[in-house]
Amino acid sequence: MSESGASVRDASTVMLVRDGDSGIEVFLQRRVKGMAFAAGVTVFPGGGVDAADGTADIAWSGPEPDWWAERFATDEKTAQALVAAAVRETFEECGVLLAGPTADSVVDDSARYRDARGKLERRELSLAEFLTAEGLVLRADLLRPWSNWITPAAEPRRYDTRFFVAVLPSGQIADGATSEAAQVAWQTPRAALASWRAGEHVLMPPTWSQLDALCGFADTAAVLAVDRVVEPIMPKYSPGPGGRPLSDFPDNERYFDELPRLGALGGR
């Protein structure tokens, strides 16, 4: 349990990227204002791990759970659930399916699974049941481990979130057909950060940090090639003028220097 008394839930977030005319583009969602966590802010697709995500009967291609467990400093069962949740949440929230009929293929049009997508989102169907029924293989090799952020201890809702990166599969389209997103867009990381600095949307530190890191890559091939060392980051609140600024995360001073003056939204 944390200082707030809230338990910490495992979660997965996927930075979906593609190559555009102006460089790397990343898929971003603005969460609906009625959400219990991070309402109205701009995020990557993702969400909490479900108990069913850890099932052992998922057809799997790519690095095995022990490989992911080592990268994310966790046990194999949790690692499998994190990867499964990353695939499930990406499909639920933007319709992109990181799976294929064979271990070395990926579906070229996920729209045919629209009904199953709705059932997954409503928790009427598990990822393993869906993949088995459709004869699909989870493509763990299309994902890369990226970072690990833990919600500050004082917050009432807390997540131990592992960030992944994946390239948009050829032929698939990312959409906004989810109850959790009010707006979606492909943007270059630099453009997303510029519009944040202009006060046009809200970025929490984890999202800001990942966008900032992506600015350093010329194309998606370079992103996939990088061997990231994943170390847990848990910001904390530090007393200071004008509120409770966060500290103990990379470049926290620069984040607050660039943060638009949004009153109570600042840093949250």
TORVEXVEX-578210 format. One line per 10 residues: number of its first residue (from 1); their letters; for each residue x, y, z of C-alpha. Coordinates in steps of 0.05 Angstrom, whole numbers, plus 5000, padded with zeros to 4 digits. Each point is the difference from the previous one (the first is absolute). Example, Ala and Ser with C-alpha at 12.3 -4.5 7.8 and 13.67 -1.06 7.14 Angstrom:
// TORVEXVEX-578210
1 = AS = 5246 4910 5156  5027 5069 4987
// end
This chain:
// TORVEXVEX-578210
1 = MSESGASVRD = 5000 5000 5000  5022 5072 4988  5000 5063 5043  4930 5014 4973  4977 4929 5017  4990 4985 4926  5025 4934 4972  5043 5002 4937  4971 4968 4938  5043 4975 4942
11 = ASTVMLVRDG = 4986 5035 4934  5026 5001 4929  5006 5058 4952  5020 4997 4927  5033 5055 4960  4975 4985 4930  5045 5032 4948  5006 5006 4925  5044 5036 4949  4971 5064 4973
21 = DSGIEVFLQR = 5023 5054 4952  5027 5042 5058  5030 4941 5037  4973 4954 5054  4927 5008 5018  4968 4973 5062  4927 4984 5013  4970 5041 5057  4932 5000 5034  4966 5053 5042
31 = RVKGMAFAAG = 4963 4964 5054  4927 5018 5013  4988 5046 5059  4958 4950 5038  5057 4951 5010  5019 4983 5072  5074 5004 4984  5036 5052 4957  4935 5031 4976  5007 5047 4941
41 = VTVFPGGGVD = 5075 4989 4991  5038 4977 4939  5028 4929 5004  5022 4940 4961  4953 4939 4994  5003 4957 5062  4968 4979 5065  5000 4954 5060  5018 4927 4996  4940 4953 5008
51 = AADGTADIAW = 5003 4933 5035  4984 4965 4934  5061 5031 4967  5045 4951 5038  4969 4938 4970  5051 4949 4977  4964 4976 4937  5015 5059 4954  5034 4981 4934  5064 5040 5004
61 = SGPEPDWWAE = 5055 5022 4951  5062 5038 5020  5038 5010 5066  4973 4953 5053  4973 5026 5067  5067 4987 5035  5033 5050 4952  4948 5053 5016  5004 4984 5074  5074 5016 4999
71 = RFATDEKTAQ = 4990 5066 4963  4944 5023 5045  5029 4971 5065  4939 4958 5016  4979 4927 5000  4982 4961 4938  4925 4996 5013  4996 5076 5009  5043 5011 4939  4954 4957 4957
81 = ALVAAAVRET = 4940 5038 5026  5034 5067 4985  5014 4981 4927  4930 4971 4991  4970 5064 5030  5042 5042 4953  4971 4962 4940  4929 5000 5027  4999 5074 5019  5029 5021 4933
91 = FEECGVLLAG = 4946 4962 4964  4944 5024 5045  5020 5073 5000  5021 5012 4928  4984 4937 4960  5072 4980 4987  5011 4926 5009  5071 4974 5012  4984 4928 4981  4998 4957 4938
101 = PTADSVVDDS = 4977 4933 4972  5072 4974 5004  5060 5013 5043  5032 5045 4947  4939 5037 4972  4953 5054 5024  4928 5015 4982  4995 5053 4945  4930 5023 5017  4976 4996 5072
111 = ARYRDARGKL = 4931 5029 4984  4974 4929 4988  5006 4989 5076  4957 5060 5019  4949 4959 5039  5055 4965 5040  5032 5067 5014  4936 5025 5033  4994 4936 5041  5072 5008 5024
121 = ERRELSLAEF = 4987 5071 5021  4937 4980 5038  5039 4941 5031  4953 4950 4969  5059 4965 4967  5072 4989 5020  5059 5010 4954  5017 4926 5003  4929 4980 4981  5000 5050 4942
131 = LTAEGLVLRA = 5067 4978 4972  4982 4926 5006  4933 5009 4967  5030 5037 4941  5063 4956 4994  5046 5059 5014  5070 5003 5030  5020 5057 5047  5061 5035 4970  5042 5018 5060
141 = DLLRPWSNWI = 5058 5013 4952  4964 5062 4973  5007 5033 5069  5062 5029 5033  5008 5017 5075  5008 5074 5010  4991 5026 5072  4966 4989 5067  4964 5055 5038  4965 4992 5067
151 = TPAAEPRRYD = 4946 5048 5024  5022 5044 5059  4984 4970 5068  4953 5056 5020  4951 4987 4944  4934 4964 5013  5006 4959 4936  5069 4969 4986  5029 4961 4942  5066 4965 4988
161 = TRFFVAVLPS = 5001 5014 4925  5047 4968 4950  5007 5038 4935  5009 4963 4935  5013 5025 4929  4972 4969 4936  4997 5019 4927  4932 5005 4967  4992 4936 4958  4992 5010 4926
171 = GQIADGATSE = 4928 5004 4978  4972 5013 5069  4967 5066 5020  5001 5030 5070  4933 5032 5018  4963 5034 5057  4943 4950 5005  5005 4991 5075  4959 5026 5058  5063 5025 5034
181 = AAQVAWQTPR = 5024 5050 4948  4969 5067 4983  5051 5015 4946  5057 4963 4965  5056 5022 4953  5066 4981 4970  5053 5052 5016  5075 5006 4999  5027 5001 5071  5026 5070 4988
191 = AALASWRAGE = 4932 5025 4978  4966 4967 5059  5049 5033 5048  4993 5067 4966  4924 5000 5005  5007 4980 5074  5047 5059 5013  4947 5044 4966  4948 4976 5050  4959 4963 4948
201 = HVLMPPTWSQ = 4998 4934 5038  5025 4967 5064  5059 4952 5006  5017 4966 5065  5075 4989 5013  5003 4927 4975  4969 5017 4933  5042 5064 4994  5063 4960 5015  4987 4947 4947
211 = LDALCGFADT = 4983 5052 4947  5064 5037 5017  5040 4935 4992  4969 4985 4933  5024 5067 4973  5069 4970 4997  4985 4948 4947  5000 5010 4925  4952 4944 4982  4963 4940 5029
221 = AAVLAVDRVV = 5056 4952 4982  5046 5039 5047  4948 4997 5054  4993 4924 4995  5076 4991 4998  5014 5035 5066  5014 4956 5060  4967 5037 5057  5020 4988 5072  4934 5003 5038
231 = EPIMPKYSPG = 5005 5025 5071  4939 5017 5043  4984 5074 5008  4954 5022 5056  4992 5075 5004  4984 5031 5068  4968 5065 5021  5048 5052 5028  4973 5060 5039  5012 5064 4962
241 = PGGRPLSDFP = 4969 5067 4980  4935 4997 4963  4980 4928 5014  5032 4931 5003  5050 4993 4943  5025 4931 4983  5072 4980 5006  5043 4937 4992  4987 4989 4927  5047 5015 4941
251 = DNERYFDELP = 5003 5074 4981  4946 5019 5050  5025 5072 5004  4995 5008 4925  4930 4971 5001  4977 5053 5049  5038 5055 4965  4962 4984 4935  4934 4983 5033  4943 5047 4978
261 = RLGALGGR = 4970 5038 5058  4935 4962 5006  4984 5013 5072  4978 4937 5037  5017 4957 4940  5074 5016 5004  5042 4937 5008  4940 4956 5009
// end
